[in-house]
Amino acid sequence: MLENNITSLKHRITTACQQSQRTNNSVNLLAVSKTRDINTIKNAYDYGLRQFGENYVSEAEQKITALPKDIEWHFIGPVQSNKTKTIAKHFHWVQTIDRIKTAKRLNEQRPKGMEAIQCLIQVNISNEPQKSGVGVSELMPLAQFIETLPHLTLRGLMAIPKADNKLTTSRQEFAKMAQLLKQLQLDAPQADTLSMGMSKDLEAAIAQGSTMVRVGTDLFGPREHV
Ligand SMILES: *Cc1c(COP(=O)(O)O)cnc(C)c1O
């Protein structure tokens, strides 16, 4: 099943790229492995996947320790202050930065000798109350702060549109994200990443410029718990 799912996802990504005249290798597939066990992740690894996303720190720490060292791990859950130390120790990417405090702690806690953490700022693109992510007006100040930190590299933006959005609404929000990235690039030319699109809406995200789709369900099957 996993092998077929990987093949069909790669096909969906290729087709979406062709339809918007983009090169195929301009979109990365991030395998969202939250709640999946180590064997399942190892199978996906054996089929060639190397980028995995995790939401829960203690669950992720066990997996990262047990699995091959050439995996690139992305933290994609809300960052709690008491977890930044473990995140800084284990993850290559953090996609969910939305506060100065988090950026500061990750920068201070990155162990010596490790390369900078690749960071994305999460944007609350659907303007949901009490949802993670910065509002549009808070984006540039946070970006400018991250740019001063030696152990973080700002690579772009990430968004999770509202779960019950209509596809037309998500499309508009993805387009808005692409605009925000362009704006950010004026200050931070190295910011090349737009992480958006999941199982249900990855085609719409790719059409608007996503460079990284985050897929759980259509890769590993339905989750038993969130
Ligand atoms: C769970 C999760 C995904 C994957 O969602 P699916 O609908 O299972 O593909 C992507 N991004 C984030 C931030 C998630 O928490």
PDBQT file of the ligand as one rigid body, heavy atoms in Angstrom, charges set to zero:
ROOT
HETATM    1  C1  LIG A 301      -1.117  16.415  10.161  1.00  0.00    +0.000 C 
HETATM    2  C2  LIG A 301      -0.515  17.522   9.401  1.00  0.00    +0.000 A 
HETATM    3  C3  LIG A 301      -0.366  17.436   8.002  1.00  0.00    +0.000 A 
HETATM    4  C4  LIG A 301      -0.816  16.266   7.180  1.00  0.00    +0.000 C 
HETATM    5  O1  LIG A 301      -2.173  16.267   6.991  1.00  0.00    +0.000 OA
HETATM    6  P1  LIG A 301      -2.910  15.169   6.095  1.00  0.00    +0.000 P 
HETATM    7  O2  LIG A 301      -4.242  15.748   5.856  1.00  0.00    +0.000 OA
HETATM    8  O3  LIG A 301      -2.927  13.913   6.901  1.00  0.00    +0.000 OA
HETATM    9  O4  LIG A 301      -2.115  14.987   4.831  1.00  0.00    +0.000 OA
HETATM   10  C5  LIG A 301       0.256  18.505   7.364  1.00  0.00    +0.000 A 
HETATM   11  N1  LIG A 301       0.687  19.600   8.050  1.00  0.00    +0.000 NA
HETATM   12  C6  LIG A 301       0.565  19.696   9.379  1.00  0.00    +0.000 A 
HETATM   13  C7  LIG A 301       1.068  20.914  10.073  1.00  0.00    +0.000 C 
HETATM   14  C8  LIG A 301      -0.047  18.670  10.097  1.00  0.00    +0.000 A 
HETATM   15  O5  LIG A 301      -0.180  18.800  11.432  1.00  0.00    +0.000 OA
ENDROOT
TORSDOF 0
